[in-house]
Amino acid sequence: MMVTKRSPEKQISVPDVNPAKRLKVEKDENSKTVIRNQTVQETIKSKKRNESILINPELEVKIEPDETRRSQLNSSSHLIRKFENEHFTLNSPDIFSHTHCGQVPHVTTDLCSTSVNGEVSIVPLHSVLSCVKVLEKLNKSLADFVRTSNKIVLNPFNSSEPCDLTSFNDQLGMSVWGKGGRKKITSKEYLGIVEICQPEMFVSLSDVVPSSVNKKRANKSCYRTLQWVNEAITYLSDNNTVTSRLLAPIPGSGDRQLMMKSANLLASRQVFGYVIERATLPVEGWEDLVKDIVSILPDSRPVFMLGVLNEMEMVKAYNCGCHFVDSSFLLHFSNKGQAMVLNSANPTQLPDPSKQPDSSSEEATNDSSSEEATKDFGPSLAENVPSEVTGENEDKKKKKRETGKVLIFKPEHYMPSKSITLDLVSPVYTRQFCKIAENCECFTCQRHTRGYVNHLLITRELLAPTLLMLHNTYHVRNLVNTVKDKVERGDLAKYKETLDEVFKLKDSHS
């Protein structure tokens, strides 16, 4: 069978039968293009005008703290407050439970009811993204779906694992890290999720960047965050059916003037309260900055600090004027095998040295099997944890680096003091059959010993972080009750100084 090559078809030009119609179409398209270009240019100009309020150095106005209000913060009497609403009431000072989709990590609902769980739950946005469609189909709120009586606070930023999103956030929306990786959430999408989940409070989208960024990037984060707050306020005013209250985040990336200016602009907005993300502040020396910010904000609205790194920072936040903090640091403690042994009523009473064996003892050095087991333990909460500790190979670590997920804080930032925490992963606790902390009445200490928890950690049993979460939550609740007592007596500043001295003894019992 012969195959003949097909000759290419010639292009035949068809004359325009109606040239007038073609000219009219071209004119219409040109006019639309001109109008569209003019609209884009006007939008850009308006954005530049708004952005110049924060970016243009010529228009910068120095904002100074209110000295009268700042002097009142030193007395700490303002912390005893009741913030009432037609739907709920908040009593300060208090600590909110950090949860995953409404449930405390590692802890079931029945155990939460027996422990001191609290009345408010912080829910990161990434934990509810997978169930939004289910909630919409069932027409249920998030609290009804997870069967909790706690008040829900929806937070788009994951304070328990603060990632550097400098290169991922833009003016369209905020990047959120979920199970499927990074996902971009626009302001419109987020407000739709708020309407479906029906939380009592929600934090507006915020361009959270660390304090290490340059001034230009910090200015952009301020402008984007304020723009998203304005969009949320407009949305709530146009939708009377949404009863959720708005919490406005204060951007600025640790820059004093930017954060003061943002706080001054947000003070006049119609919001329920304000949020200071710990990830935007420097690692150290942030107390004076927070006091200056709180002095500008209205006294009638609560101030939240989310993402504190340990119990010492929690007390510092209260002393700076913040009414509420969250318990996200407890997740790091429990995942790393750390148990709190701080005696909140008498912080200078350190753990008994006789029950703190030296790590160089013969018992510890000869137990090679325990040492090998501890190398395999440790959830990968940071990129710089060695692979022999996390059990990850280099391919997995390389894949993580390629995704761009970089944590802002290192693991040592969460546990600066070894004098009031026990590293129960260590083999020195293998044969200690006593309570984790003396005079502790928590669920864990009433039923189990240090040696048993050490065994669970070494064998990587799922019960280990559960018992530690219950123990650490109990201790934090006791600390909050002690803070309330010190505030009523006016001794919070002195109590903070005492804790600060105890925390400096970081190597006394290591």
C-alpha positions as CSV (number, residue, x, y, z in Angstrom):
1,M,0.0,0.0,0.0
2,M,1.5,3.3,-1.1
3,V,1.5,6.2,1.3
4,T,1.4,9.6,-0.3
5,K,2.6,12.6,1.5
6,R,0.0,15.1,2.1
7,S,0.7,18.6,0.8
8,P,0.4,21.4,3.4
9,E,-2.8,23.3,3.1
10,K,-2.5,26.8,1.9
11,Q,-3.8,29.6,4.1
12,I,-6.6,31.3,2.3
13,S,-7.2,34.9,3.3
14,V,-10.9,35.7,3.7
15,P,-11.8,39.3,3.0
16,D,-13.6,41.1,5.8
17,V,-17.1,41.4,4.6
18,N,-18.0,44.1,7.1
19,P,-15.0,46.3,7.8
20,A,-17.2,48.8,9.7
21,K,-18.2,46.1,12.2
22,R,-14.5,45.1,12.7
23,L,-13.5,48.8,13.4
24,K,-16.4,49.0,15.9
25,V,-15.2,45.9,17.7
26,E,-11.6,47.2,17.8
27,K,-12.8,50.5,19.3
28,D,-14.9,48.7,22.0
29,E,-11.9,46.5,22.9
30,N,-9.6,49.5,23.0
31,S,-12.0,51.5,25.2
32,K,-12.3,48.5,27.6
33,T,-8.6,48.2,27.7
34,V,-8.2,51.9,28.4
35,I,-10.8,51.8,31.2
36,R,-9.3,48.6,32.7
37,N,-5.8,50.2,32.7
38,Q,-7.2,53.4,34.3
39,T,-8.9,51.3,37.0
40,V,-5.6,49.4,37.7
41,Q,-3.7,52.6,37.9
42,E,-6.2,54.3,40.2
43,T,-6.1,51.2,42.5
44,I,-2.3,51.3,42.5
45,K,-2.3,55.0,43.3
46,S,-4.8,54.6,46.1
47,K,-2.8,51.7,47.6
48,K,0.4,53.8,47.4
49,R,-1.4,56.7,49.2
50,N,-2.5,54.3,52.0
51,E,0.9,52.6,52.1
52,S,2.7,55.9,52.3
53,I,1.2,56.5,55.7
54,L,3.5,53.8,57.0
55,I,6.3,53.6,54.4
56,N,7.0,57.2,53.4
57,P,9.6,58.6,55.9
58,E,8.5,62.2,55.3
59,L,5.0,61.4,56.6
60,E,6.3,59.5,59.6
61,V,5.0,60.8,62.9
62,K,6.7,59.7,66.1
63,I,4.3,57.9,68.4
64,E,5.2,58.0,72.1
65,P,3.7,55.9,74.8
66,D,1.2,57.2,77.2
67,E,3.2,57.8,80.3
68,T,0.2,58.0,82.6
69,R,-1.1,54.6,81.3
70,R,2.4,53.1,81.4
71,S,2.8,54.0,85.0
72,Q,-0.5,52.2,85.7
73,L,0.8,49.0,84.1
74,N,3.5,48.8,86.9
75,S,0.8,48.4,89.5
76,S,-0.8,45.4,87.6
77,S,-4.2,46.1,89.2
78,H,-5.6,46.6,85.7
79,L,-5.3,42.9,85.0
80,I,-8.2,41.9,87.2
81,R,-10.9,42.6,84.6
82,K,-14.1,41.2,83.2
83,F,-14.6,41.7,79.5
84,E,-18.3,41.2,78.9
85,N,-20.2,40.6,75.7
86,E,-23.7,39.7,74.8
87,H,-22.5,36.2,73.9
88,F,-19.6,35.5,76.3
89,T,-17.6,36.9,79.2
90,L,-13.8,36.7,79.7
91,N,-12.1,37.0,83.1
92,S,-8.5,38.1,83.2
93,P,-5.7,37.2,83.7
94,D,-6.1,33.7,82.2
95,I,-4.4,31.3,79.8
96,F,-6.1,29.8,76.8
97,S,-5.7,26.2,75.8
98,H,-3.8,25.6,72.5
99,T,-5.7,23.0,70.6
100,H,-5.7,21.1,67.3
101,C,-9.2,21.5,65.7
102,G,-10.7,22.2,69.1
103,Q,-9.0,19.3,71.0
104,V,-5.9,19.6,73.2
105,P,-3.0,17.7,71.5
106,H,-2.4,14.2,72.9
107,V,-5.4,14.4,75.2
108,T,-8.9,13.1,74.7
109,T,-12.1,14.9,75.7
110,D,-12.8,12.8,78.8
111,L,-9.3,13.4,80.2
112,C,-9.7,17.1,79.5
113,S,-12.8,17.2,81.6
114,T,-10.9,15.7,84.6
115,S,-7.9,18.0,84.2
116,V,-8.0,21.8,84.5
117,N,-8.7,22.6,80.8
118,G,-9.9,26.2,80.9
119,E,-12.8,27.9,79.2
120,V,-11.3,29.2,75.9
121,S,-9.6,27.2,73.2
122,I,-7.2,28.6,70.5
123,V,-7.7,26.8,67.2
124,P,-5.1,27.3,64.5
125,L,-6.5,27.7,61.0
126,H,-4.4,24.9,59.5
127,S,-6.1,22.3,61.7
128,V,-9.6,23.1,60.5
129,L,-9.0,23.5,56.7
130,S,-9.7,19.8,56.1
131,C,-13.1,19.9,57.8
132,V,-14.5,23.2,56.6
133,K,-16.5,21.5,53.8
134,V,-17.9,19.0,56.3
135,L,-19.0,21.8,58.6
136,E,-20.7,23.6,55.8
137,K,-22.5,20.5,54.7
138,L,-23.7,19.6,58.2
139,N,-24.5,23.2,59.0
140,K,-22.7,23.0,62.4
141,S,-20.3,25.3,64.2
142,L,-16.9,24.1,65.1
143,A,-17.7,23.9,68.8
144,D,-20.7,21.7,68.1
145,F,-18.7,19.5,65.7
146,V,-15.9,18.7,68.2
147,R,-18.5,18.7,71.1
148,T,-16.8,21.2,73.4
149,S,-18.3,23.8,75.6
150,N,-15.2,26.0,75.4
151,K,-15.2,29.3,73.6
152,I,-13.4,29.1,70.3
153,V,-10.7,31.6,69.0
154,L,-9.7,31.0,65.4
155,N,-6.1,32.0,64.7
156,P,-4.7,32.0,61.1
157,F,-1.1,31.8,62.5
158,N,0.1,28.6,64.1
159,S,1.7,29.9,67.3
160,S,2.9,26.5,68.4
161,E,5.1,26.2,65.3
162,P,5.9,29.7,64.1
163,C,7.3,29.6,60.6
164,D,9.0,32.4,58.7
165,L,6.6,33.3,56.0
166,T,8.5,36.3,54.7
167,S,8.8,35.1,51.2
168,F,5.4,33.5,51.0
169,N,2.9,36.1,52.1
170,D,1.8,38.8,49.7
171,Q,-1.0,41.4,49.3
172,L,-3.4,38.7,48.0
173,G,-3.3,36.5,51.1
174,M,-1.5,34.7,53.9
175,S,0.3,31.3,53.6
176,V,-0.9,28.5,55.9
177,W,1.0,25.3,56.5
178,G,-1.3,22.3,56.7
179,K,-1.0,18.6,56.2
180,G,-0.9,18.9,52.5
181,G,1.8,21.6,52.6
182,R,1.5,25.3,52.1
183,K,-1.8,26.9,51.1
184,K,-2.5,30.5,50.2
185,I,-5.6,31.9,52.0
186,T,-7.1,35.1,50.8
187,S,-9.0,37.5,53.1
188,K,-12.3,36.6,51.4
189,E,-11.7,32.9,51.8
190,Y,-10.8,33.3,55.5
191,L,-13.8,35.3,56.3
192,G,-15.9,32.6,54.6
193,I,-14.3,30.0,56.9
194,V,-15.1,32.2,59.9
195,E,-18.8,32.3,58.9
196,I,-18.8,28.5,58.6
197,C,-16.9,27.7,61.8
198,Q,-18.8,30.4,63.9
199,P,-16.1,31.0,66.5
200,E,-16.7,33.3,69.4
201,M,-13.6,35.3,68.4
202,F,-11.2,35.2,65.4
203,V,-7.9,36.9,64.7
204,S,-7.7,38.7,61.4
205,L,-5.2,37.6,58.7
206,S,-1.7,39.0,59.5
207,D,1.5,39.1,57.6
208,V,3.6,37.7,60.5
209,V,7.4,38.1,59.8
210,P,10.2,37.8,62.3
211,S,12.1,40.8,63.7
212,S,15.2,39.9,61.5
213,V,13.6,41.3,58.3
214,N,14.6,44.6,56.8
215,K,12.6,47.9,57.2
216,K,11.0,47.7,53.8
217,R,9.6,44.2,54.4
218,A,8.4,45.2,57.9
219,N,6.5,48.2,56.3
220,K,4.8,45.9,53.8
221,S,3.7,43.5,56.6
222,C,2.1,46.5,58.5
223,Y,0.3,47.7,55.4
224,R,-1.0,44.2,54.5
225,T,-2.1,43.4,58.0
226,L,-4.0,46.8,58.4
227,Q,-5.6,46.3,55.0
228,W,-6.9,42.8,56.1
229,V,-8.2,44.2,59.4
230,N,-10.2,46.8,57.5
231,E,-11.6,44.2,55.2
232,A,-12.7,42.1,58.2
233,I,-14.3,45.1,59.9
234,T,-16.2,45.9,56.7
235,Y,-17.3,42.3,56.4
236,L,-18.7,42.2,59.9
237,S,-20.5,45.5,59.5
238,D,-22.2,44.2,56.3
239,N,-23.1,40.8,57.7
240,N,-25.2,41.1,60.8
241,T,-25.7,37.3,61.0
242,V,-22.0,36.8,61.9
243,T,-21.7,37.1,65.7
244,S,-17.9,36.4,65.9
245,R,-15.8,39.2,67.5
246,L,-12.7,40.5,65.7
247,L,-9.2,40.5,67.3
248,A,-6.8,42.8,65.5
249,P,-3.1,41.7,65.3
250,I,-0.4,44.3,65.8
251,P,2.2,44.1,63.1
252,G,5.7,45.7,62.9
253,S,8.3,42.9,63.1
254,G,9.8,44.1,66.4
255,D,10.4,47.6,65.1
256,R,9.3,50.0,67.9
257,Q,8.0,52.9,65.8
258,L,6.2,50.6,63.3
259,M,4.5,48.6,66.1
260,M,3.6,51.8,67.9
261,K,2.2,53.4,64.8
262,S,0.2,50.3,64.0
263,A,-1.2,50.2,67.5
264,N,-2.1,53.8,67.3
265,L,-4.0,53.2,64.0
266,L,-5.8,50.1,65.4
267,A,-6.8,51.8,68.6
268,S,-9.5,53.7,66.8
269,R,-10.8,50.6,64.9
270,Q,-14.0,48.8,65.9
271,V,-12.5,45.6,67.2
272,F,-13.0,43.5,70.3
273,G,-9.4,43.2,71.3
274,Y,-5.8,43.1,70.1
275,V,-3.2,40.3,69.5
276,I,0.6,40.5,69.8
277,E,2.2,37.5,68.2
278,R,5.4,36.5,70.0
279,A,7.0,35.6,66.7
280,T,7.1,39.2,65.7
281,L,9.1,40.2,68.8
282,P,12.8,39.8,69.4
283,V,14.0,36.8,71.2
284,E,15.1,38.9,74.2
285,G,14.4,42.4,75.5
286,W,10.8,42.8,74.4
287,E,9.2,43.8,77.7
288,D,9.6,47.6,77.3
289,L,8.3,47.4,73.7
290,V,5.1,45.5,74.8
291,K,4.5,47.9,77.6
292,D,4.7,50.9,75.2
293,I,2.3,49.2,72.8
294,V,-0.2,48.3,75.6
295,S,-0.1,51.9,76.9
296,I,-1.5,53.2,73.6
297,L,-4.3,50.7,73.3
298,P,-7.7,51.4,74.9
299,D,-8.0,50.2,78.5
300,S,-11.5,48.8,77.9
301,R,-10.3,46.1,75.4
302,P,-8.3,42.9,76.1
303,V,-4.8,42.3,74.9
304,F,-3.7,38.8,73.9
305,M,-0.1,37.5,73.6
306,L,0.0,34.3,71.6
307,G,3.0,32.0,71.2
308,V,4.9,32.7,74.5
309,L,7.9,30.4,74.7
310,N,7.8,29.2,78.4
311,E,6.2,29.9,81.7
312,M,8.7,32.7,82.5
313,E,7.6,34.6,79.3
314,M,4.0,34.0,80.4
315,V,4.5,35.9,83.7
316,K,6.5,38.6,81.8
317,A,3.5,39.0,79.4
318,Y,1.1,39.5,82.4
319,N,3.6,42.0,83.9
320,C,3.7,44.0,80.7
321,G,-0.1,44.4,80.7
322,C,-1.3,41.5,78.5
323,H,-4.5,40.0,79.9
324,F,-4.4,36.6,78.2
325,V,-1.8,34.2,76.9
326,D,-1.9,30.8,75.2
327,S,-0.4,27.4,76.2
328,S,1.2,26.5,72.9
329,F,4.6,26.1,74.6
330,L,3.3,23.1,76.5
331,L,3.2,21.1,73.2
332,H,6.9,21.6,72.8
333,F,7.5,20.5,76.4
334,S,5.5,17.4,76.1
335,N,6.9,16.4,72.7
336,K,10.4,16.8,73.9
337,G,9.9,14.8,77.1
338,Q,10.1,17.8,79.4
339,A,8.2,17.9,82.7
340,M,7.7,21.1,84.7
341,V,8.6,20.9,88.4
342,L,8.3,24.6,89.3
343,N,6.7,25.2,92.6
344,S,4.6,28.3,91.8
345,A,3.7,29.0,95.4
346,N,7.4,29.0,96.4
347,P,9.6,29.2,93.2
348,T,12.9,29.4,95.1
349,Q,12.2,25.8,96.4
350,L,14.0,23.9,93.7
351,P,13.7,20.1,93.2
352,D,15.4,17.9,95.8
353,P,19.1,17.4,94.7
354,S,19.0,13.9,96.1
355,K,16.4,13.0,93.4
356,Q,18.5,14.6,90.7
357,P,21.2,12.1,90.0
358,D,24.3,13.2,88.2
359,S,24.3,12.3,84.5
360,S,27.9,11.1,84.8
361,S,27.1,8.4,87.4
362,E,27.9,4.8,86.8
363,E,24.2,4.0,86.4
364,A,23.7,6.5,83.6
365,T,26.9,5.7,81.7
366,N,26.5,2.0,81.8
367,D,23.0,2.0,80.5
368,S,23.9,2.0,76.8
369,S,20.6,0.5,75.7
370,S,18.7,3.5,77.1
371,E,21.1,5.9,75.4
372,E,20.6,4.3,72.1
373,A,16.8,4.4,72.6
374,T,16.8,8.1,73.4
375,K,18.5,8.9,70.1
376,D,15.5,7.6,68.2
377,F,13.1,9.8,70.3
378,G,12.2,13.4,69.5
379,P,9.5,14.9,67.2
380,S,11.1,17.0,64.5
381,L,10.0,20.5,65.7
382,A,12.9,22.3,64.1
383,E,14.9,22.0,60.9
384,N,18.3,21.9,62.7
385,V,17.6,18.8,64.8
386,P,20.2,16.2,63.8
387,S,18.9,13.2,61.8
388,E,20.2,10.7,64.4
389,V,17.8,12.3,66.9
390,T,14.7,12.7,64.7
391,G,15.2,9.4,62.8
392,E,14.9,11.2,59.5
393,N,17.1,10.5,56.5
394,E,18.8,13.2,54.4
395,D,16.2,12.9,51.6
396,K,13.4,13.8,53.9
397,K,15.3,16.8,55.4
398,K,16.2,18.0,51.9
399,K,12.5,17.8,50.9
400,K,11.6,19.9,54.0
401,R,14.2,22.5,53.1
402,E,12.9,22.7,49.5
403,T,9.4,23.5,50.8
404,G,10.8,26.6,52.5
405,K,9.4,25.9,55.9
406,V,11.8,27.5,58.3
407,L,10.9,27.9,62.0
408,I,11.5,31.2,63.7
409,F,12.5,29.9,67.2
410,K,15.0,27.1,68.0
411,P,14.2,24.4,70.5
412,E,16.4,25.9,73.2
413,H,14.4,29.1,73.1
414,Y,11.4,27.2,74.6
415,M,13.3,25.6,77.6
416,P,16.0,28.1,78.8
417,S,16.1,26.8,82.3
418,K,17.0,23.3,83.4
419,S,16.5,24.0,87.1
420,I,12.7,23.8,87.0
421,T,12.2,21.3,84.2
422,L,13.1,17.6,84.1
423,D,14.3,16.0,80.8
424,L,12.6,12.6,81.4
425,V,14.1,11.2,78.2
426,S,17.5,11.0,80.0
427,P,18.4,7.5,81.3
428,V,19.2,8.9,84.8
429,Y,15.4,8.7,85.6
430,T,15.1,5.0,84.6
431,R,15.1,3.7,88.2
432,Q,13.3,6.7,89.9
433,F,10.0,5.5,91.3
434,C,8.7,8.8,92.7
435,K,6.4,11.5,91.5
436,I,7.5,13.8,88.7
437,A,7.1,16.7,91.1
438,E,6.8,16.7,94.8
439,N,3.3,17.6,96.2
440,C,1.8,17.4,92.7
441,E,-1.8,16.2,92.6
442,C,-2.2,15.9,88.8
443,F,-3.5,12.8,87.0
444,T,0.0,11.6,86.0
445,C,1.7,12.0,89.4
446,Q,-1.2,10.3,91.2
447,R,-0.8,7.1,89.1
448,H,2.7,7.0,87.6
449,T,6.3,7.6,88.4
450,R,9.3,9.2,86.6
451,G,10.7,5.8,85.7
452,Y,7.5,4.7,84.0
453,V,7.3,7.9,82.0
454,N,11.0,7.5,81.1
455,H,10.2,4.0,79.9
456,L,7.3,5.3,77.7
457,L,9.5,7.9,76.2
458,I,12.3,5.6,75.4
459,T,10.0,3.0,73.8
460,R,8.2,5.9,72.0
461,E,4.8,5.0,73.4
462,L,1.9,7.3,72.5
463,L,0.9,7.5,76.2
464,A,4.1,9.4,77.1
465,P,3.2,12.9,75.6
466,T,-0.4,12.4,76.9
467,L,0.8,12.0,80.5
468,L,3.3,14.9,80.2
469,M,0.6,17.1,78.7
470,L,-1.7,16.5,81.6
471,H,1.1,17.1,84.1
472,N,2.4,20.3,82.5
473,T,-1.1,21.7,82.0
474,Y,-1.8,21.2,85.7
475,H,1.4,23.0,86.6
476,V,0.6,26.0,84.3
477,R,-2.9,26.3,85.7
478,N,-1.4,26.5,89.2
479,L,1.0,29.1,88.0
480,V,-1.9,31.2,86.6
481,N,-3.8,30.9,89.9
482,T,-0.6,32.1,91.7
483,V,-0.3,35.0,89.3
484,K,-3.9,36.0,90.0
485,D,-3.2,36.0,93.8
486,K,-0.1,38.1,93.3
487,V,-2.0,40.6,91.1
488,E,-4.6,41.0,93.8
489,R,-1.9,41.7,96.4
490,G,0.1,44.0,94.0
491,D,3.2,41.8,94.2
492,L,3.3,40.6,90.5
493,A,6.5,42.6,89.7
494,K,8.3,41.2,92.7
495,Y,7.1,37.7,91.8
496,K,8.4,38.1,88.3
497,E,11.8,39.2,89.6
498,T,11.9,36.1,91.8
499,L,11.1,33.8,88.9
500,D,13.8,35.6,86.8
501,E,16.4,34.7,89.4
502,V,15.3,31.1,89.4
503,F,15.4,30.9,85.6
504,K,19.0,32.1,85.6
505,L,20.0,29.0,87.5
506,K,19.8,27.1,84.2
507,D,22.8,24.9,84.8
508,S,22.5,24.2,88.5
509,H,20.7,20.9,88.1
510,S,21.4,20.0,84.5
